[in-house]
Structure formats: C-alpha cells, structure tokens
Amino acid sequence: MRRAADHQGTRLGMWLFLYTEIVLFGGLFVLYAVYLSTYSSDFIEGGKSLSRLFGAANTLILLISSFAVAASITAVQKTQKKRSLLCLAVAICCGLLFLMNKYFEWGHKIHADIYPGSETLAYGAPGRNIFFGLYYVMTGLHGLHIVIGMTLLSVALVLTARERVTAENHVLLENVGLYWHLVDLIWIFIFPLFYLVL
Amino acid sequence: MEKVPSFFDTPSPPRYSGVLSWLITTDHKRIGLMYLWVILFWFVVAMFLGGVMRLELMFRGETLMGPSSYNALFTLHGVIMIFLFIIPGIPAIFGNFFLPIQIGTDDVFFPRLNLFSWYLYVAGGGLALATLFIGGPPDTGWTFYVPFSVGTHSNVSTAVFAAFVLGMASMMTGINFVTTIHRMRHEKMGWFQMPLFTWSLYATSWVQILATPVVSITLLLIIAERFLGVGLFDPAKGGDPILYQHLFWMYSHPAVYIMILPGMGVISEILPVFARKPIFGYKAIVFSSLAIAIAGSLVWAHHMYTSGMSDTAVFVFSLLTFIVAIPSAIKVFSWVATLYKGSVLMTPPLFFALCFIYLFSVGGLTGLVLGAAGTDIHVHDTHFVVAHFHFTMFGGTGFAFFAALHHWWPKMFGRMYHFKRAYWAAVFITFGFLLHYVPMFVIGLQGMPRRYYDYVAEFETGNFVAGFGAAFMLVGLVLMLGNLMVSLRQGAVAASDPWGGTTLEWTIPSPPPLHNFIKEPEVLDYPYDFTQVLKTRRDDVEVS
C-alpha cells in the first residue's frame, strides 16, 4: 500500500517545524520587547557600543548565502550539478565567515569585560546588564542555529554530489534551504534590534 | 475474516528479528506499543512516589521523611506524571497506534521521525531518572519557578533539560500527526467524516506545535541562568521574575489542553459505540475541540493572580478562563445526550468513561472557583488546587487513558481481559479517588497549603482519611494493570470487532496486519452510523 513520495507533505512538515523555531526565538523577542520598554535609554546606549560595521557585514554575508542556497536549488532543477555544488559551497563559506565575524565581535566585548556574570555588568546599570545578557543569549542561540544550518547544508552538498538529490527529487535540498532562510530571517530581526536601536 | 499474519509476526523493516525488530522499527503500531510499555513504567513509578507522599501526610510530624526528601518527591511525582505520563500518554500510545488506522492509511507521514521521537522520549526519561543519582534530585516543584530554581543547589539543570528533550519529542509527534492527517487521509474521507478521536488529536497536535517551543526557550534560559548567571529573571541584575512565570505558563497552560483533549477524544469515541447511537453533536464536539485549543492558549496568566499583575490583566484573564469552560461544557452535554435513549451496553471501557464524565465535571466546576480572581486569592496554592487539578488530570485524562486501554486492548493484542476484575478495579479506583481528593477540597478551603510535609492539628482528619483513599486507589490500579497483563496469556482471543464499533479500526483483524488494511477500507459517510450494528448485535460482546 506504499504510495508515491509526497513532496508537498514533506514540505508541510518542514514549515510546521520552522514555525516552532520562530516561536522558540519568539520567547526571546518577548523578553526583548518588555525590557526595551523598561530600560529604553540603556538599550540605546548599548546599541551604540556595538559595531555597526560588523553587524552590517554579517547581514550582507547572510543575504548572499541565502541567495546562493536559492540558486543551488534552481541549478539542481536545471540538472546543473556542478553549479549547484558550487553554490552550496559558497553558502557554507558564508556561514563560516559569519561565525568568524561573531568570534571577533564577542572576543572584543569579552576583552572589554562585558559578558554574562562579568564585574562590569554585575555592578553597572541593570539595564545595561539586561541588554548585553539578551545580546549574548540571542546571538548565541542564533549562532548555534548557524552551525546546525551549516551541518545540514554540508549533508545536502554530499547528497547532491552522490546524486541522491536530483531534479526530480530535491525536496531535501529545498527543506535545508528553507531552514537556512529561516536562520537568515531571524538575523534580519536581531540585527536592527541590537545594532540599530535608537 | 481471512487469516493474515499480524504485525507481531511481520517485523518492519523485515530483515530484523527479536529485540532489534522493535528498537529500529518504523511501524507505527510497534512504536505505539513501545510507548505503552515505557509510559506504563513511568506511571507506576510516579504512582508509588505519590503513595509514599500520601503516607507521609497521613500523620502529623516527620513520619517517613523530612522536608527536603518531600520536596524532591513532589517534584519528581509532578515532572514524571506530567511530562512522562499525561502529556504523551494518549497521543503517543493510542494516537500512534490508531490515528493511521482511523483515517484508512498504513503509517504516519514521517515513520522514521516517529521512531526518533520515541528515542527522544526515552532519553528524556533517562535524564529525569539520572537526577535521582547525580547532584541530588530537584526540589523546585514541576514549575521550576525562578529565583529558587536558579539558586537551589539541587540538580535542576538536568531535570530542566529532561523536560526540554521531552518537549521536543512531543513537538515532533505533533508535526507528524498534523502532516499525516492532512496528507494521508483516505481519499474518500472528508474532514467531517473523520472519527472524533482523530479530530481531538488534530487539535492537540496544533497546540503541541504552537505552545511547546515557548517552554523550550524558557527551560533553556533557566539552564543559561544557572551556568552563566545572565540575570534575565534576577531583580538584582535588572531582570523580572514575573516574566519567567508568564513564559512558563504560556506553554504550560495550553499544555493542560494537550493533556485533556485526547482524553475527550477517547470518550467521544467510546460513548457512541456502547450507546449504539450516533454521537450527539458531532460538529459541536469538533468545533469545541478547536475552540478549546484556541481559547486555552489565551488564559495562561490565571495561574498568576497572586503574583502581581494589573487589575485589568486579572479581569481579562479571568473572563477568558470562564470562556474556556463553555466548549468543555458543550462536550459534557453532548456525551450525556448521546447516552440518552441509547441502548446502552455496559462494558469496562464504558464504565471508565462514565466515571470520567462525573470526575471531569467536578474538576471543571472547581476550576471555575480558581478561575474567578476573587475566590482564587483565598484558595491559591492550597490543597484545593491540588484536588482540582487531580480531578481534571487524573479523574479526567487518567480515567480516559484507562478507558482507552480497555477499549482498544483487544484490538492491540487480540486478547480480551477478564470483565469482572476490570469492573472491580474501576470501582476501587473511583471510590479511592473520591475518598482521596474530596477531603483535600475541604482542607484546602480551610487553608492547608500545598507542598508542605507537615501541617497543624486541624487538618489531621482530612489527611488521615485521604490516606485510606490512596490505598484503595493503589489496590485498584494494581488490580487493573494485573488483569490486563494476565489477559495477554490467559485472555480469550478477541474478535476483530468485539464491541460493535463502526470506525475503521474495527473493520480489520485483531491484532492488525502490518499494513493495517487487507482490502481497500470502506469509509462511511458518517463515522458513527449504528443501524447495521443494531440490527445484528444489539447487546453482545463478541469473542471468537
């Protein structure tokens, strides 16, 4: 009684899963909203101390990677395997670049004694502690999702190379792409909330 | 009906046998049974933990244990009963086993994800068990309220992580069920030809998907607080502990509907079969399930009337809470109306279902006492609350679970249990239940707070009597489970349709073959049409 593969159903399941990811971050966005209204001035000051250059660069990097993933799907549909593999490799490299930037950003802040539980934060203004607490939790969780996304992209890359992902059956690549776009989308919200808060 | 090998004899994938044919199976029926055994194990563990607590409370002063062991016991009892028994109980066992059959298909949409969920569930249970041995069992209560949960030296992190993993398992099952119902329903089965149990699982799955991630992030934040000391909920560092409670209940109140909706589905399935009568208000029950799912997601702050909220917020949440009572009442009236003028055939599943209606109604009505902000201030955090939620969770979901066990046991295992023993067990459990929880309403109103191992003299009688209730209940539960176990070896072989049911699971052999259906299933225009049953077998239980 096995029926033919139902790609639309697989996509439906993926969308439901993406929804749960959005709500996972949603809890943090709720916290952000409440604390922004309590500590608006501390949040503005905290935002100014973050490097907008790094933030903007990372936004650009993620947008490029999302484009690369979308292009790789189109390439697979047109049976251009090599081009698809190249696009996926570009996307994974973008992810790495993003994490490197984050490493330098975090390292810079930690060097300045700004991290959860540090003396500067613990004995400073409470609003400042909350701002940076949320900053580390949200970008940290997002970074974790970047790592997961890169792992998934690598799996898709291997499967495409072995021709398990083909023009007829590329729902796996599509779902991985959806996940990567979601990770990108969450950053699109995190970026203005932390770097551009005025 | 022709003889075909059951799913017990045909492993899937076929190349494995023995234990492996269970541990790496993708057959929804085998996964359902694996859930059954693990969940029953946890139920028995938590049941005895509860029994020991009751024994401690029977007499004043320190009889068996001191305050810290008591704190650990009620935390573990709560965590196990809620996250490992009530939430997964009906959907993971009976949902997995019967949802694909009821909609006329051969498996769930993501069979491998289904097996993965089972492993997540077992891993979560293992972590919960590990808290007993590593770093001291948690003593926070199942709600993990900050700031205590961040400050305490017991092993909260592992317990919280266990709840996180169990939440993932529950979420995956929800995604699986919604996709299955959307994409794999038999082509002749429209939305309003689906059995009500499937409908209730559909509503439940949506709540699981919508609400669970909120608690996931909340629990992760507790772990972050414990390891990093971020201070998001710590007033000394600028945080707000009330926000934790909001986030926690944003999931955990909808979660009580995750617990009760499948139970309501079971009852809606059992009553028409044994009343030999179409369910009263099929669409009303469907829409009330959805209404409960939606309205139930908007009432979380009624757990927090005494925590500090604006009067407007209290008013709104109180009003919304009263609104949720309406769809629940619609269901109760529909069930009672189904029985009215039916030709009732008394069986153990029906007996449990009837007890459910009574106990659940008491639980629901006492919930209104708590939902009203004024009275809630008086009884907040007393034994009244404990009695109330045991009436809904145990008297409700627990009894629905027992009813489902007795209703579908012959289908799952192809064996019929001993009726008389089942009735006796049910009588013992129900009598013990009332003797146990009714005194708790009284001492709660008198002001006995929950979560204390000791109390003042005026609460002595109530607690003493409740102890006997617990004993009756334990005897009944052991008798019930024993009766079911014995039936596996000694029970009469069950027919494919012992009760005279009309939904698809009764049209196939017991136990079902690997692909569920031997021939194309015939979907009825209306799933509860008993004209045929009434003509041929009005009041008999068929054993082949």
Contacts between the chains, C-beta under 8 A, distances in Angstrom:
chain1	res1	chain2	res2	distance
A	1	B	105	7.8
A	1	B	106	4.6
A	1	B	515	4.9
A	1	B	516	7.9
A	1	B	517	6.9
A	2	B	106	7.4
A	6	B	109	7.7
A	6	B	183	5.6
A	8	B	183	7.2
A	9	B	109	5.5
A	9	B	179	5.6
A	9	B	182	7.2
A	9	B	183	3.6
A	9	B	184	7.5
A	12	B	178	7.9
A	12	B	179	5.3
A	12	B	182	6.2
A	12	B	183	6.7
A	13	B	109	6.6
A	13	B	110	6.1
A	13	B	113	7.9
A	13	B	175	5.5
A	13	B	176	7.4
A	13	B	179	4.4
A	16	B	174	7.9
A	16	B	175	4.5
A	16	B	178	6.1
A	16	B	179	6.9
A	16	B	209	5.6
A	17	B	175	5.8
A	19	B	209	6.4
A	19	B	210	7.9
A	20	B	171	5.7
A	20	B	175	7.6
A	20	B	209	5.9
A	20	B	212	6.9
A	20	B	213	4.5
A	21	B	213	7.2
A	22	B	213	8.0
A	23	B	210	7.1
A	23	B	213	3.9
A	23	B	214	6.0
A	24	B	213	4.2
A	24	B	214	7.9
A	24	B	216	5.7
A	24	B	217	5.0
A	25	B	217	7.4
A	26	B	213	7.4
A	26	B	214	7.2
A	26	B	217	7.9
A	27	B	213	7.3
A	27	B	214	5.1
A	27	B	217	3.7
A	27	B	218	6.2
A	27	B	221	7.9
A	27	B	247	5.6
A	27	B	250	7.9
A	28	B	217	6.2
A	30	B	247	7.1
A	31	B	232	6.3
A	31	B	243	6.3
A	31	B	247	7.8
A	34	B	240	7.1
A	34	B	243	6.1
A	35	B	238	7.8
A	35	B	240	7.9
A	38	B	240	7.8
A	39	B	238	7.0
A	116	B	224	7.9
A	116	B	228	4.2
A	116	B	229	6.0
A	116	B	230	4.3
A	116	B	231	7.4
A	117	B	228	5.9
A	117	B	229	4.2
A	117	B	230	7.5
A	121	B	237	7.9
A	122	B	231	7.9
A	122	B	237	6.8
A	125	B	238	7.7
A	126	B	237	6.0
A	126	B	238	2.6
A	126	B	239	8.0
A	127	B	238	5.8
A	129	B	231	5.6
A	129	B	237	5.1
A	129	B	238	5.2
A	130	B	231	7.1
A	130	B	232	6.7
A	130	B	237	7.4
A	130	B	238	4.5
A	130	B	239	6.4
A	133	B	230	4.0
A	133	B	231	5.8
A	133	B	232	5.5
A	133	B	237	7.7
A	133	B	239	7.9
A	134	B	232	7.0
A	136	B	228	7.8
A	136	B	230	7.1
A	137	B	221	7.2
A	137	B	224	6.0
A	137	B	230	6.2
A	137	B	232	7.3
A	141	B	220	7.6
